Amino acid sequence: MDRQSYWQETPTNLYTKLTDAINNSKPDLMRSGLWPKASNRLIPKINEVAPNLKEKGIEITTGEKDSEGNRVIKIWKMMQKKRMSNKANCCLPICVF
């Protein structure tokens, strides 16, 4: 992953990578009704859990497009800067794979 403030991927590529990871680690989840059956159902599932992830310091942005016009999902980990009086957040890359 390049040194950037976020991780970015298309929904199709993210779905493929996540499906492979889930299939290897939690195959029962794949068979339950919880895992989306296709990449076009991934964004609604991500948006559903985004508030819970934000509480844990993981920010997710959906609905943006990259420079080539492809839909992308951006994921980054928020960290509180302890030295700043306004407690502004700074972004650090997150590796999900």
N, C-alpha and C positions, 0 to 999 in steps of 0.2 A: 504494500500500500504506500502510495506517495505521502510525503509529509504535507498534509493539509488539515484543515480544521474539521473535516467531516469525511464520512465514507459515503460514496454515491454509487448507485446501481440502478439499472432498469428493473421494473417489476418482474419481468420474465426471467432475467438472470438471477435476481435475488431469490425468486421462487425455486428455481432449479437448485441453487446452492443450499438453500434451507431444506428443501425436500430431501436432498442427498444426506445432509447432516442428520435430519430427524429420522430418516429411514435406517441409518446406521446406529443411532443412539436410542431412539424410542419408537420402534416400529408399531407399537400399539396405538400411539398417537395418530399415525397415518391411517389406521383402520377406524378410528373413532370418528365421529362427525365433526370434530373440532378443527381438523386440518383442512384448509381449502383444497378443493379438488382441481383447481386450475389457477393459473397466474392472475387471471382477471379478478379473482376473488381475494387476492392477497392484500391489496390496498384497503378494502373495507375492514379486514381483520386487523391490519396494522393500526388503522385509525381507531378501532375499538379498544385496543390495549395501549394506545399512545399516552393517555392520561396516567395510567399506572406506571408506565416506563418513565414518564417525566418526573413523577414523585421519587423515582429511584435515580434521577439525574441523567436519564437518557432522553435526548430530544430527537424527534422524528419529524421530517417534513415530507409531505407527499403533494403531488399536484404541480410540481415544477417541471420545467423542460430543460434539457441540456442545450449546448450550442448547436446540436444537430437536429433539434426538435423532438428528441425522444423523451418520453415521460421518465422521470427519475425519482427515486426515494433517497433522501439524505438522512444519515444517522450520525449523531455525535454525542459525546459524553460531556455534560456540563459539570464544571468544578467551581466551587466558590473560591474566590481569591480572598485569603485571610487578611492580607495587608491593606486592602482597599476599604475605605470608610463607607462607600456606597454599596459594598458587597456585590459588585457587578460579576456576572458570570463570564468565564472564559471557556473556550471550546478546546477539547482535546480529541484527537482521532480515536475512534473506537474500532476495534477489530472484532467482527462478529463471526469470523471463521478461522 
